């Protein structure tokens, strides 16, 4: 996650390190006082409850955390003379829940649980809006991930498809241009079966649209396309003529699209049902 969060007109940077997601608490502190962000973070770290929270989080999530050093900080927390910076905490205890970045775009970043705790210390209202915005971003990422998985599935099956073409339909005597034509023809066989038109026909109908016909397929069509590529590879290996393959693939596409769209419609209806 590298996108920025927008919370109450305040831009909050995010980062990822070693699989953990972090939120910039320096940006969160700006909501309270843009001129004293470092002081706010240090004052938060002086709090005994903060030290205990950070220590418990590290013990649950960091096998390299140093408990002896943590106990030392916990004993001093709350004393008037006690001061602590994020860098001192990280270096002394081996903590991973906080990250201190130097430079123009630096600042202190905290793992999401810790960031939410800091936001609560700054403003309960801000924390609630931050959680809501963070959830929105995660849902957006999950949606994109689902699309990428299906797109990559189609790409993997595309390799299976082209390999079957190479092994069964491409004689050694063909020129490079002729070989390319074979692949294009087979790709358009699938396009005809699923979309009812060739790639060229789609481009002619959509001259101002970027990408190709498959780039604009919906999720159901991508799933169906992946299945058609596998089946066509199987039909090619069996030596089935192209005309018959087109008929069988088109029938399969119609059948699968009916099922996929019906399942989607049912899930939408289920989601619309009132609770209770």
N, C-alpha and C positions, 0 to 999 in steps of 0.2 A: 504494500500500500504506500504510494508516494503522492497521492493527491492531497490537496489542501482542503481543510475543513473550513466552512464559513459559519461562524457562531456569533449571533448578535452583532453583525457587522465587523467582527474580528476574524481575521484570517489566521488559521492555525495550521502550521506545517506538520507533516507526518514523515516517518521514515521506517525502514525495515533493516534489522541487523540480526544475522544468525537465526532467521525465521521468526523473530519476535517483532511485533509492531509497536512503534513508539509514537507519542504525541508530544509536540513541543510545549513544555510547560512555561517556557519563557514567553511564548505568544499568549498563553493563558494569563500569565501575570500582567501582561500589557492591558488587559481588560480592566484591571484594578488600578494600576499606575504605570504608565508607559515609561516613566523616567526612573523607576526604582525596581525593575524586574529582578535584578540579582539580589537586592536586599530582601524582597518578598520571599524568594526561594530559600535564602539563608535563614530567615526568621521561621519559615515553615519547618526547616530541617532541625532547628533548635528544639522543637516541641517533642516532648517525651512520647506522646501518642504517635507522632510521625515516625520516630526512630523504631518503635515497636512494630508498627505496621510494615515498614520497609524490611526490617529484620525477618519477620514472619514470612513475608512474600519471598524473600531470597531463600530462606530455608526450604520453602515448598518448591521453588523453581530453579535453584542454582546449587548444584552439588559441590561447587568450588567455593562457596561462600564461607567466610572465616568467622565462626561464632564467637571466638575469644575477643576479637577486635570489636565485634558488634556489642558484646556485653560491656566493654569499656565505654563505648559511646552512650549506651543506655544508662549507665551509672551517672554520667556527667549531664545528661539531658535535663533541661529545666533549670540548671544553675545559671546565675547571672553572667558568669564568666565563660559559659560554654558557647562556642561558635562552631559552625560546620558548613563547609561548602560541598556541592555535589562532587567535585573532583576529589576532595579529601575522603569522602565517604566511599567512592568507587575504588580509589587506590588502596585504602586501608583494609577494606573488607572483601575486595574482589567482586563487588556487586555488579549485576547486569541489568537491574531494573531501571537504572538511571544511566544516561549517556551525556557526557559533557563535550560539546563540539566548539572548537575555536574558529576564529575567522569571521568574515563579514556576515555570512549566513549561518553562523553558529548559534549556540544557545544550549539550554538544558532540555533533554528529551527524556520522557518517562514512559515505561510500558503502560499500556492502556489502563490497567487497574489502578496503578499508581497515579497516572494523570487524572483519572476521575476523582481520586482522593484529594489531590491538590486542588482541582477545580472546585470541589465542595468547600475547601478551606477558603478559597477566594470568593466564591459566590454560589449558593445553592441553586439559584436560578440559572446561572451560567453552566453549572454541571449538568442540569437536566437537559438544557438545549444542546450541550456538547454530546451527551449520550445519544440523543435523538439524531443528531447530524452524523455521528459515527456509525450508527446502525444503518442509516440511509446509504452511506458510502459502502458499507459491507454488502448490503443487498444489491447495490449496483455492480460491485465486483463479482458477486456470486452469479448474477445474471450473465455477465460477460464471460465468466468461466464456463458456464453451461454452454454458451454459444461456441466458445473456443474448442471445448471437448468434442462437440458434434462436428465442427468444421474439421478438426484434426482426424476424427474418425473417418470422415469422407476422404481425407487425403491418404490415410493408411490403406483404405480399401481401393483407392485409386491406383496405388502401387501394385496391389494384387491384380487389379484389372489390366494394367499395362503389361505386367509380366506375362499374363495369360495370352495377351495379344502377341507379344514378342515370341513366345514359345510356339504358338499355333498358327498365327496368321501372317507372319512376316518372313517370306523366303529370303535366303541369302543373296539372291540375285537382284533384289530391289535397290534402287538408288535411295539416297537420303531423303529426297523429296517425296518419293513414293512411300517410303516408310512413314514419313510424317503424315501423309494423307491417310494411311491406314489407321493411325492413332486418332486422327481428327474424326474420321468416319465413325469409329467405334464410340468416341466420346459423344458425338451427335446422335448416335443410336440411343444412348441413355437419355440425352436431352429430349429427343422425340418421345421416348417412352414416358418420361416424367412431366415435361413441360409442354409437350405438343409442338415444339419448334426447335430448329437448330440454333447453334450459337450465333451464326451469321444473321439469321432471321431476327433474333432478339436484338442484336446490335443495330440492324436496320430500323427496327421499331423504336429503339431507345438511343438515338445518336448522341444525345447530350448527357447520358448517364455514364459515370465512371464504372470500371470493372466489367465483369462478364455475367452471364445469366446465372451462374452458380453463386457468385458473390452476393446476389440479391435474393437467394433462396431463403425461405423461412426455416425454422428449426425442424418442422415436420418434413419438409422436402429434403433437408440435409440427411435426416435419419433414413428416409426412404431411398435417397441416392446411394448412401453407403451400402444398403442392402441390395440394390440393383447392381452395383458394381461387383459385389461378391457373386451374385447369381449369374451375371453375364460371363464372368471368368469361368464359372462352372460349365455353362452352356458352350462356351468356346472350346474348352478342353474336351467336351463330348463330341465336338464336330458338328454342332447344330448350325444350320444355315442362318444367315443374318436376318432374312425376312421372318423366319419362324421365331428367332430370338426376340425381335422387336415386338411381335404379337404377344409372346409370353411375358416379356418385361412390362409392356404396357398394361396388361391385365393385372400383373403383380403390383404395379404402381397404383393403379386405381383402387385395388383391394386394400393396400397398406395405408394409403392416404385417408380412406374412409375410416379405418380403425384409429389412426393417429388423431384425426380431427374429432372423432367421436369421444375418444378418451380425454382430449383437451376440453371439449365442451362439458363433459361430465364433471371434470375437476373444477371448472369454473362455477358450475351450478352448485357443487358441494360447498365451495368456498362462500357462495352467496347465501347459504342456508342460515337462518338465525339460530343462535345458540339456545339450548334448552328445549 
